[in-house]
Amino acid sequence: MNKTTSRTIKIGAAVAVAAALVGGTLASANAAEQAPATSDLAATGVTAADVSAADAAARGRGPKIPTEIAVPAGNKLIGVMQARGQQVYTCTAGAWVFTEPVASLAGLVNGRPATAIHFKGPSWESVEDGSLVTAVGDGTSAVAGSIAQLRLKATPAAGSTGVFGKVTYIQRLATSGGAAPAGACTDGTRLGVAYRAEYRFYAAG
């Protein structure tokens, strides 16, 4: 299997899993991994309006960035992407524990339209060129009723030269939804909670 086919299957699986999660559980997620793969914008669930919002943010008209998650000097904004997806939780010892994100992103990177998928790691992978970046939490700003806004320090994949190849920091902003469910649960149950967010990508410069 070549890299393009493998990436396309992964994209299709991510989109299908996100769709399965909208119903509330991962009951059909495994079957969704065999769903037909597609990488066009319509399949991601992210709309042209989201891309316009990303463009506005890139031009300085986006959400205010809390001081505690501001990116250090010496890093420049190279991309803004809007995301829709799920925050997946697993019931462990009677409580919901965060497991992974499953989301699709669209926006602008280096001034050009771009799409990506977001999954466990946390990781972001470009649909266009397959470049991959993972990151670790480096700052947080709470949002009432939703998942927190974050600053993450990037760890680009070795040898990655695409749109995410030189990313140094990532911010998760303007979050809506995605918070862990309330109440007791049955161990082993998995549940996806819908969320939206804006992701900003930075590189040294």
Sequence and secondary structure as in RCSB ss.txt:
>XXXX:A:sequence
MNKTTSRTIKIGAAVAVAAALVGGTLASANAAEQAPATSDLAATGVTAADVSAADAAARGRGPKIPTEIAVPAGN
KLIGVMQARGQQVYTCTAGAWVFTEPVASLAGLVNGRPATAIHFKGPSWESVEDGSLVTAVGDGTSAVAGSIAQL
RLKATPAAGSTGVFGKVTYIQRLATSGGAAPAGACTDGTRLGVAYRAEYRFYAAG
>XXXX:A:secstr
  HHHHHHHHHHHHHHHHHHHHTTBSTTHHHHTTS    SHHHHT  HHHHHHHHHIIIIIS    GGG   TTE
EEEEEEEEEEEEEEEEETTEEEEEEEEEEEEEEETTEEEEEEEETTTEEEETTT  EEEEEEEEEE  TTS  EE
EEEEEE TT  STTTTEEEEEEEEEEE     S   TT EEEEEEEEEEEEEEE 
